[in-house]
């Protein structure tokens, strides 16, 4: 559920998973306006396994669910609601699979480009929203505890700093327009700002590198997947860096949702093939 959701590729991913698993479940995109998440949650009965949740509801469902898993609580946002309970008592559990999606996307891209690279030690996150908070948790999972976060407005970074504090991370804030030299030296970069916001950074990075290649294993996850490639992804890959596109994060977070909702290991290959077909269309 979300608004807008007409562009969402989540139905492609979940339907492919259920078909591969031989399950009879259905999955649809439902437009739910801001402030109406509670009414949607009230509709969930025993016929439901759960919901995937996108903006503008990721913070609301965390407060509206009966309980939340520790990761969602730490991040401060949920992208999943699970319908659980027995004996007629429905229990809604808020969860966050964006963290899993980001961590797996970074692992896959980095190991594919530099299998013998040393563990990542430095990271930069671009943006300060809910996806940035999930990115911080993913970076912590990968062993980075003191990332730099580049923001366009420090006043809007309060929620992100609170999430970082809950994670025990030591975050340094920097200006968004000063990110190029920071990302040029980072082992991992996660770009979470809206489409087009990082285009000037891409130009600055290209000018800064001036033909010099990035180190093996330097990896960028750009959460944008449409349009693709982004200017930053093109500049990064052009300098020899590994790139995890936004659709790879989408794939892995959906796979974790499938596991949580069905109790079965997600058929990632079938989901990847379906997503590739949809992206080509």
N, C-alpha and C positions, 0 to 999 in steps of 0.2 A: 504494500500500500504506500501511496505517496501522491505528490502532486508537483509536477506532472510525472506520469509513468508510461505514457504512450510509447516513448522511445526505448523503454527498458528491454534489455536482453535477458533478464532473469527468467521469463517464461520459457525461452528457448533452452536454457540450461537445465531448469528443473524438469521440464517435460522430457528432455532427452534422458535425464537420469532415471526417471520413473519408468520410461519405456525399457531402458536397458536392464533395470532391476526386475521387470515384470510386475510392477505394482500398478494398481488401478487408480492412483491418485490423479487429481486435476490441479492445475495451477494457472491462475489468471492475474493480470494486472488490474488493480482496483484504484480508481481515483478517489482519494480521501483528502478533503480540504484541510487547511491548517485549522487546528482547534477541534477537529472532529475525530481524533484518534480514539477517544474514549468510547464514542458511539460505535466505532468499528470493533473495538475489543469486546464490547457487550454482545456482539453477534456471534462470537466464537463459542461453539458448543462442541460436543463430542465428535462431530463430523470433521472437525478441523485438526490438522497436525500443527499448524502454526502459520506465521506470516513472515515474509521478508519485509523489512521496513526501510524506506528511504526518506529523504527530506520531504516535508518539514517536520517529521514525526520522531526522529531518533532520540531526542531528549524527552519528549512527552511520554513515550511508551515506557521509558525507564522508570518514570514516576508512577505510571498507571498500572503496571503489571503487579501481580501479587508478590513477586520476588524477583531478584536479578542475580545472575551469576557474578562471581567476583570480578571477572574481566570487564564486564559491562559497567560495573560500579566504579572500577578504577578509571576507565576511559571516560565515563560520564555520558555515554550514549549507547543505544542498543539498535542493532539493525535486524534483529530477529526476535520474534515472540513465539514461544513454544506452548502448546496447549497440553497440559499434563493433568494428573489427578486420577482418582478412582472413586468407586462407590458414589458416583453422582456429584462429587465435589470437584469442580473445575479449578485448576490452578494455572495461572499464566506466568511464565518465566521469561524475563527479558534476557537476551544474550547478545554477544558481539562477536561476529565472525569476520569483521573487517580486519581485525588484527591478524588472524590466521591467514587471510587472503594476502595481506601485504607482506607478511614474513615469508610465506611460501613463494610468492612472485619474486621477491628479492633473492631467495635461495636458488630458485630455478635459473634465473637469468645469470647470476654470478657464477654458479657452479658450471653452467654450460659454457661460459666464456673463459673462465680461469679455474679449472678444477683443483689446482694445487695452491690457489691463493691463500695467504694467511687470513685468519679470522679478521673481520672488519673491526676497526677501532674508532673510526670517526664517521660522523654522519651530519647531514644538513637536511632539514625539513623546510619546505617552502609552503607557507600558509599557516593559518591558525584556527581552522574550523574543526568539525568533528572528525573528518578524515585525518587531519594532522594529529589529533589525539590518538587515534588508532595507530597511526604510523609510529608515534613515540613508543607505544606498547610493543609494536612489532620490532622496533630497533632494540628495545630492552631485551626481548627474547633472543635477538641475534648477538647480544653481548655489548651493545653500545649504551653507555649510561650517561654520557655528557654531550648530547647533540647540540648543534646550533640550530635555532629556528629563525627563519627570516620572515618578517611580517610587514604588511603594508600599514598597519595601525597597531601600535603597542597597546592602546586602550582596549582593543578588541581581543587581546591575547590573554585576558585574565582567566578565562575558563580553561584555556590550554595550560597555563602555568599551574593552575590548581590540579589538573589531571597529572601533570608531570610530578608535582609534589606527592600525590598519592602513590605514584609509581616509584618514588625514591630517586628520580632522575634530576641531574643538575643541568638545567637548560640555560643556554645563553641566547638572548634575543639580539638580533641584528636587523638592519633595514633591508627590506625586500630588494630595493634597487642596488644594494651593495653585495648581492649574493654571488656574483660570478667568480671572484677569486676564492670564495669559501667553498663552492661546489667543485672547483677545479682541483682542490686538494683533498676532498672527502672520499672515503672509501664507498660510502652509500649516500645517495640523494633520493629524497622522496618529494615529489612535486604534487601538492594537493590543491593549489589555487585554481580558480575558474579558468576555463579555456581562454587562451590569449594572454592571460596575466603574466606569464613567464616569457613571452616572446622577446621583450627587451633584454632579459637575462641571457637568452640564447645568443643574441647578437653580441652582447658583452663578452660572453664566454669564447665565442669564435675569435673575436679580436684579441682577447687575452692570450689564448693558446697560440695563435698565429702559426698554425701548422704543427705545433708540438702535440704529440699524442698523449692521451690519458694513460695512466698506469694500467697494466692488466688487472682485472678484477674490479676496477671502479665501476659502480653500477647505479643506474638511474631507474627508479620507478616513477613513471608519470601516470597519475591516477586518471588522466583524461584518455578516453579511447575513441572519441569522435569530436572533431576531426583527427585523423591520424595519418602520418606522424605529426606530432606537435613540432613547433619550431625548436623547442629545447631538446626533444628526443632526436631530431634530425642532426642538430649540432653535436649532441653527445655521441651518437653513433658514428658521425663523421670524423670524430676525433679518436675513434677506436674504443669507446666505452661500451659496456654492456647495457642494454635497455630492456626493462620489463614494462611492457605496455599496460595501460589501465585494464584492458580486457583480461590480462593474466591474473590480476588481483581479483577481478570480478569472478573469474572461473573458480579460483581457489576458495573465495569466501562462500560461493554458492555450494561448492562441494562439501564444505563444513556444515552448511545449513542442511543439506540432504542427509548427512550423517546424523545430525542432531534430531531431525524430524522423523526419520525412518528407522534409525538404529542400525542401518546397513552402511558399509563402506561405500563411498560415492564412486560411480564408474567414471572416473575423471577423463579417460580417453574418449568415451562416447560423448561426454559433455563438451570436451575440447573440439571434437569434430563438428558437433552441431553449432557451436559458437563460431567456428571458422567459416562455416557455410553461411551463417547469418551475416557475418561481417562482410563477406564477399558480395552479398546481395545489396 
